[in-house]
């Protein structure tokens, strides 16, 4: 299961797989990453972006399907992912089984940073 930690508050998301979505601050293009909780930590399964520019170009191995660049990042599992919230852009969105919610529905809107990690057993 994946949890969000904001200060002393820990929110179990009741899911082992989720999509982290956000809008790029300059290009205003949707970016999505699929994450799953595995035995070694958080695994980045797939990344998707609906355009390119301003430091967000898809890698050479990305494939373009139905208006979206998709690829499978080759990164080792991570213990945690630090999510910063500047207030200058729309908040992160957490999507589970196709249902998306802004992060401020899960943790306080002024919480920064928010840590995404595998929940402790």
mmCIF file of the C-alpha atoms, coordinates in Angstrom:
data_MODEL
# 
_entry.id   MODEL 
# 
loop_
_atom_site.group_PDB 
_atom_site.id 
_atom_site.type_symbol 
_atom_site.label_atom_id 
_atom_site.label_alt_id 
_atom_site.label_comp_id 
_atom_site.label_asym_id 
_atom_site.label_entity_id 
_atom_site.label_seq_id 
_atom_site.pdbx_PDB_ins_code 
_atom_site.Cartn_x 
_atom_site.Cartn_y 
_atom_site.Cartn_z 
_atom_site.occupancy 
_atom_site.B_iso_or_equiv 
_atom_site.pdbx_formal_charge 
_atom_site.auth_seq_id 
_atom_site.auth_comp_id 
_atom_site.auth_asym_id 
_atom_site.auth_atom_id 
_atom_site.pdbx_PDB_model_num 
ATOM 1   C CA . UNK A 1 1   ? 0.000   0.000  0.000   1.00 0.00 ? 1   UNK A CA 1 
ATOM 2   C CA . UNK A 1 2   ? 1.119   3.573  -0.714  1.00 0.00 ? 2   UNK A CA 1 
ATOM 3   C CA . UNK A 1 3   ? 0.978   6.356  1.891   1.00 0.00 ? 3   UNK A CA 1 
ATOM 4   C CA . UNK A 1 4   ? 1.316   10.122 1.831   1.00 0.00 ? 4   UNK A CA 1 
ATOM 5   C CA . UNK A 1 5   ? 3.151   11.725 4.752   1.00 0.00 ? 5   UNK A CA 1 
ATOM 6   C CA . UNK A 1 6   ? 2.791   15.430 5.513   1.00 0.00 ? 6   UNK A CA 1 
ATOM 7   C CA . UNK A 1 7   ? 4.474   16.389 8.764   1.00 0.00 ? 7   UNK A CA 1 
ATOM 8   C CA . UNK A 1 8   ? 3.030   14.122 11.471  1.00 0.00 ? 8   UNK A CA 1 
ATOM 9   C CA . UNK A 1 9   ? 0.026   13.150 9.324   1.00 0.00 ? 9   UNK A CA 1 
ATOM 10  C CA . UNK A 1 10  ? 0.238   9.860  7.403   1.00 0.00 ? 10  UNK A CA 1 
ATOM 11  C CA . UNK A 1 11  ? -2.557  9.019  4.972   1.00 0.00 ? 11  UNK A CA 1 
ATOM 12  C CA . UNK A 1 12  ? -2.804  5.427  3.699   1.00 0.00 ? 12  UNK A CA 1 
ATOM 13  C CA . UNK A 1 13  ? -4.229  5.571  0.176   1.00 0.00 ? 13  UNK A CA 1 
ATOM 14  C CA . UNK A 1 14  ? -5.596  2.012  0.344   1.00 0.00 ? 14  UNK A CA 1 
ATOM 15  C CA . UNK A 1 15  ? -3.990  1.229  -2.993  1.00 0.00 ? 15  UNK A CA 1 
ATOM 16  C CA . UNK A 1 16  ? -0.805  -0.457 -4.122  1.00 0.00 ? 16  UNK A CA 1 
ATOM 17  C CA . UNK A 1 17  ? -0.960  1.257  -7.521  1.00 0.00 ? 17  UNK A CA 1 
ATOM 18  C CA . UNK A 1 18  ? -1.700  4.908  -8.321  1.00 0.00 ? 18  UNK A CA 1 
ATOM 19  C CA . UNK A 1 19  ? -1.206  7.592  -10.919 1.00 0.00 ? 19  UNK A CA 1 
ATOM 20  C CA . UNK A 1 20  ? 0.478   10.802 -9.883  1.00 0.00 ? 20  UNK A CA 1 
ATOM 21  C CA . UNK A 1 21  ? -0.665  13.608 -12.221 1.00 0.00 ? 21  UNK A CA 1 
ATOM 22  C CA . UNK A 1 22  ? 0.243   17.274 -12.542 1.00 0.00 ? 22  UNK A CA 1 
ATOM 23  C CA . UNK A 1 23  ? 0.242   20.136 -15.017 1.00 0.00 ? 23  UNK A CA 1 
ATOM 24  C CA . UNK A 1 24  ? 3.650   21.464 -16.057 1.00 0.00 ? 24  UNK A CA 1 
ATOM 25  C CA . UNK A 1 25  ? 4.099   24.992 -14.693 1.00 0.00 ? 25  UNK A CA 1 
ATOM 26  C CA . UNK A 1 26  ? 5.426   26.491 -17.949 1.00 0.00 ? 26  UNK A CA 1 
ATOM 27  C CA . UNK A 1 27  ? 3.977   24.400 -20.776 1.00 0.00 ? 27  UNK A CA 1 
ATOM 28  C CA . UNK A 1 28  ? 0.585   23.767 -19.076 1.00 0.00 ? 28  UNK A CA 1 
ATOM 29  C CA . UNK A 1 29  ? 0.688   20.167 -20.308 1.00 0.00 ? 29  UNK A CA 1 
ATOM 30  C CA . UNK A 1 30  ? -0.514  17.156 -18.331 1.00 0.00 ? 30  UNK A CA 1 
ATOM 31  C CA . UNK A 1 31  ? 2.146   14.776 -17.050 1.00 0.00 ? 31  UNK A CA 1 
ATOM 32  C CA . UNK A 1 32  ? 1.301   11.409 -15.437 1.00 0.00 ? 32  UNK A CA 1 
ATOM 33  C CA . UNK A 1 33  ? 3.327   8.715  -13.732 1.00 0.00 ? 33  UNK A CA 1 
ATOM 34  C CA . UNK A 1 34  ? 2.070   5.284  -12.675 1.00 0.00 ? 34  UNK A CA 1 
ATOM 35  C CA . UNK A 1 35  ? 3.575   4.072  -9.401  1.00 0.00 ? 35  UNK A CA 1 
ATOM 36  C CA . UNK A 1 36  ? 3.231   0.803  -7.533  1.00 0.00 ? 36  UNK A CA 1 
ATOM 37  C CA . UNK A 1 37  ? 4.372   -0.354 -4.148  1.00 0.00 ? 37  UNK A CA 1 
ATOM 38  C CA . UNK A 1 38  ? 6.731   -3.315 -4.356  1.00 0.00 ? 38  UNK A CA 1 
ATOM 39  C CA . UNK A 1 39  ? 8.962   -5.232 -1.955  1.00 0.00 ? 39  UNK A CA 1 
ATOM 40  C CA . UNK A 1 40  ? 11.910  -2.893 -2.677  1.00 0.00 ? 40  UNK A CA 1 
ATOM 41  C CA . UNK A 1 41  ? 9.922   0.360  -2.482  1.00 0.00 ? 41  UNK A CA 1 
ATOM 42  C CA . UNK A 1 42  ? 8.019   2.517  -4.956  1.00 0.00 ? 42  UNK A CA 1 
ATOM 43  C CA . UNK A 1 43  ? 8.369   1.429  -8.568  1.00 0.00 ? 43  UNK A CA 1 
ATOM 44  C CA . UNK A 1 44  ? 7.805   3.864  -11.446 1.00 0.00 ? 44  UNK A CA 1 
ATOM 45  C CA . UNK A 1 45  ? 5.938   1.739  -13.997 1.00 0.00 ? 45  UNK A CA 1 
ATOM 46  C CA . UNK A 1 46  ? 5.055   4.171  -16.800 1.00 0.00 ? 46  UNK A CA 1 
ATOM 47  C CA . UNK A 1 47  ? 5.268   7.891  -17.576 1.00 0.00 ? 47  UNK A CA 1 
ATOM 48  C CA . UNK A 1 48  ? 3.039   9.821  -19.975 1.00 0.00 ? 48  UNK A CA 1 
ATOM 49  C CA . UNK A 1 49  ? 3.121   13.377 -21.274 1.00 0.00 ? 49  UNK A CA 1 
ATOM 50  C CA . UNK A 1 50  ? 0.847   15.098 -23.762 1.00 0.00 ? 50  UNK A CA 1 
ATOM 51  C CA . UNK A 1 51  ? 3.510   17.308 -25.342 1.00 0.00 ? 51  UNK A CA 1 
ATOM 52  C CA . UNK A 1 52  ? 7.073   18.472 -24.950 1.00 0.00 ? 52  UNK A CA 1 
ATOM 53  C CA . UNK A 1 53  ? 9.196   21.540 -24.268 1.00 0.00 ? 53  UNK A CA 1 
ATOM 54  C CA . UNK A 1 54  ? 10.633  23.440 -21.288 1.00 0.00 ? 54  UNK A CA 1 
ATOM 55  C CA . UNK A 1 55  ? 12.730  20.522 -20.048 1.00 0.00 ? 55  UNK A CA 1 
ATOM 56  C CA . UNK A 1 56  ? 10.054  17.872 -20.377 1.00 0.00 ? 56  UNK A CA 1 
ATOM 57  C CA . UNK A 1 57  ? 10.932  16.173 -23.639 1.00 0.00 ? 57  UNK A CA 1 
ATOM 58  C CA . UNK A 1 58  ? 10.082  12.469 -23.756 1.00 0.00 ? 58  UNK A CA 1 
ATOM 59  C CA . UNK A 1 59  ? 13.096  10.143 -24.002 1.00 0.00 ? 59  UNK A CA 1 
ATOM 60  C CA . UNK A 1 60  ? 14.081  8.471  -27.292 1.00 0.00 ? 60  UNK A CA 1 
ATOM 61  C CA . UNK A 1 61  ? 12.399  5.183  -26.315 1.00 0.00 ? 61  UNK A CA 1 
ATOM 62  C CA . UNK A 1 62  ? 8.977   6.870  -25.844 1.00 0.00 ? 62  UNK A CA 1 
ATOM 63  C CA . UNK A 1 63  ? 6.208   5.924  -28.220 1.00 0.00 ? 63  UNK A CA 1 
ATOM 64  C CA . UNK A 1 64  ? 3.484   8.310  -29.399 1.00 0.00 ? 64  UNK A CA 1 
ATOM 65  C CA . UNK A 1 65  ? -0.021  6.816  -29.111 1.00 0.00 ? 65  UNK A CA 1 
ATOM 66  C CA . UNK A 1 66  ? -3.338  8.652  -29.322 1.00 0.00 ? 66  UNK A CA 1 
ATOM 67  C CA . UNK A 1 67  ? -1.759  12.064 -28.699 1.00 0.00 ? 67  UNK A CA 1 
ATOM 68  C CA . UNK A 1 68  ? 0.310   10.912 -25.697 1.00 0.00 ? 68  UNK A CA 1 
ATOM 69  C CA . UNK A 1 69  ? 4.016   10.109 -25.352 1.00 0.00 ? 69  UNK A CA 1 
ATOM 70  C CA . UNK A 1 70  ? 4.437   6.940  -23.213 1.00 0.00 ? 70  UNK A CA 1 
ATOM 71  C CA . UNK A 1 71  ? 7.522   5.208  -21.866 1.00 0.00 ? 71  UNK A CA 1 
ATOM 72  C CA . UNK A 1 72  ? 8.733   2.914  -19.110 1.00 0.00 ? 72  UNK A CA 1 
ATOM 73  C CA . UNK A 1 73  ? 11.416  4.769  -17.108 1.00 0.00 ? 73  UNK A CA 1 
ATOM 74  C CA . UNK A 1 74  ? 14.341  2.574  -16.118 1.00 0.00 ? 74  UNK A CA 1 
ATOM 75  C CA . UNK A 1 75  ? 14.843  3.697  -12.530 1.00 0.00 ? 75  UNK A CA 1 
ATOM 76  C CA . UNK A 1 76  ? 15.409  1.499  -9.487  1.00 0.00 ? 76  UNK A CA 1 
ATOM 77  C CA . UNK A 1 77  ? 12.694  1.321  -6.812  1.00 0.00 ? 77  UNK A CA 1 
ATOM 78  C CA . UNK A 1 78  ? 12.660  4.362  -4.531  1.00 0.00 ? 78  UNK A CA 1 
ATOM 79  C CA . UNK A 1 79  ? 12.202  4.449  -0.772  1.00 0.00 ? 79  UNK A CA 1 
ATOM 80  C CA . UNK A 1 80  ? 10.203  7.666  -1.108  1.00 0.00 ? 80  UNK A CA 1 
ATOM 81  C CA . UNK A 1 81  ? 9.215   10.392 -3.559  1.00 0.00 ? 81  UNK A CA 1 
ATOM 82  C CA . UNK A 1 82  ? 9.292   13.988 -2.312  1.00 0.00 ? 82  UNK A CA 1 
ATOM 83  C CA . UNK A 1 83  ? 6.437   16.100 -3.705  1.00 0.00 ? 83  UNK A CA 1 
ATOM 84  C CA . UNK A 1 84  ? 6.909   19.864 -3.365  1.00 0.00 ? 84  UNK A CA 1 
ATOM 85  C CA . UNK A 1 85  ? 3.994   22.292 -3.455  1.00 0.00 ? 85  UNK A CA 1 
ATOM 86  C CA . UNK A 1 86  ? 4.883   25.869 -4.393  1.00 0.00 ? 86  UNK A CA 1 
ATOM 87  C CA . UNK A 1 87  ? 1.362   27.237 -4.549  1.00 0.00 ? 87  UNK A CA 1 
ATOM 88  C CA . UNK A 1 88  ? 2.287   28.793 -7.911  1.00 0.00 ? 88  UNK A CA 1 
ATOM 89  C CA . UNK A 1 89  ? 0.746   25.886 -9.843  1.00 0.00 ? 89  UNK A CA 1 
ATOM 90  C CA . UNK A 1 90  ? -2.226  23.563 -9.541  1.00 0.00 ? 90  UNK A CA 1 
ATOM 91  C CA . UNK A 1 91  ? -1.798  20.897 -6.884  1.00 0.00 ? 91  UNK A CA 1 
ATOM 92  C CA . UNK A 1 92  ? -0.752  17.319 -7.562  1.00 0.00 ? 92  UNK A CA 1 
ATOM 93  C CA . UNK A 1 93  ? -3.559  14.885 -8.374  1.00 0.00 ? 93  UNK A CA 1 
ATOM 94  C CA . UNK A 1 94  ? -3.684  11.355 -7.012  1.00 0.00 ? 94  UNK A CA 1 
ATOM 95  C CA . UNK A 1 95  ? -5.604  8.907  -9.202  1.00 0.00 ? 95  UNK A CA 1 
ATOM 96  C CA . UNK A 1 96  ? -6.670  5.463  -8.015  1.00 0.00 ? 96  UNK A CA 1 
ATOM 97  C CA . UNK A 1 97  ? -8.667  3.164  -10.295 1.00 0.00 ? 97  UNK A CA 1 
ATOM 98  C CA . UNK A 1 98  ? -9.450  6.088  -12.618 1.00 0.00 ? 98  UNK A CA 1 
ATOM 99  C CA . UNK A 1 99  ? -10.734 8.387  -9.858  1.00 0.00 ? 99  UNK A CA 1 
ATOM 100 C CA . UNK A 1 100 ? -8.567  11.499 -9.415  1.00 0.00 ? 100 UNK A CA 1 
ATOM 101 C CA . UNK A 1 101 ? -8.475  13.784 -6.388  1.00 0.00 ? 101 UNK A CA 1 
ATOM 102 C CA . UNK A 1 102 ? -6.397  16.889 -5.744  1.00 0.00 ? 102 UNK A CA 1 
ATOM 103 C CA . UNK A 1 103 ? -3.796  16.288 -3.067  1.00 0.00 ? 103 UNK A CA 1 
ATOM 104 C CA . UNK A 1 104 ? -5.354  18.942 -0.817  1.00 0.00 ? 104 UNK A CA 1 
ATOM 105 C CA . UNK A 1 105 ? -8.294  16.573 -0.290  1.00 0.00 ? 105 UNK A CA 1 
ATOM 106 C CA . UNK A 1 106 ? -5.869  14.127 1.321   1.00 0.00 ? 106 UNK A CA 1 
ATOM 107 C CA . UNK A 1 107 ? -3.376  16.302 3.215   1.00 0.00 ? 107 UNK A CA 1 
ATOM 108 C CA . UNK A 1 108 ? -3.502  19.922 4.406   1.00 0.00 ? 108 UNK A CA 1 
ATOM 109 C CA . UNK A 1 109 ? -3.216  22.385 1.503   1.00 0.00 ? 109 UNK A CA 1 
ATOM 110 C CA . UNK A 1 110 ? -0.200  24.119 3.049   1.00 0.00 ? 110 UNK A CA 1 
ATOM 111 C CA . UNK A 1 111 ? 1.709   20.888 3.755   1.00 0.00 ? 111 UNK A CA 1 
ATOM 112 C CA . UNK A 1 112 ? 5.081   21.022 1.980   1.00 0.00 ? 112 UNK A CA 1 
ATOM 113 C CA . UNK A 1 113 ? 6.816   18.766 1.304   1.00 0.00 ? 113 UNK A CA 1 
ATOM 114 C CA . UNK A 1 114 ? 4.566   15.727 1.019   1.00 0.00 ? 114 UNK A CA 1 
ATOM 115 C CA . UNK A 1 115 ? 6.323   12.359 0.974   1.00 0.00 ? 115 UNK A CA 1 
ATOM 116 C CA . UNK A 1 116 ? 4.913   9.457  -1.027  1.00 0.00 ? 116 UNK A CA 1 
ATOM 117 C CA . UNK A 1 117 ? 6.184   6.109  0.256   1.00 0.00 ? 117 UNK A CA 1 
ATOM 118 C CA . UNK A 1 118 ? 5.248   2.515  0.868   1.00 0.00 ? 118 UNK A CA 1 
ATOM 119 C CA . UNK A 1 119 ? 3.232   2.266  4.063   1.00 0.00 ? 119 UNK A CA 1 
ATOM 120 C CA . UNK A 1 120 ? 4.927   0.692  7.048   1.00 0.00 ? 120 UNK A CA 1 
ATOM 121 C CA . UNK A 1 121 ? 3.448   -2.740 7.862   1.00 0.00 ? 121 UNK A CA 1 
# 
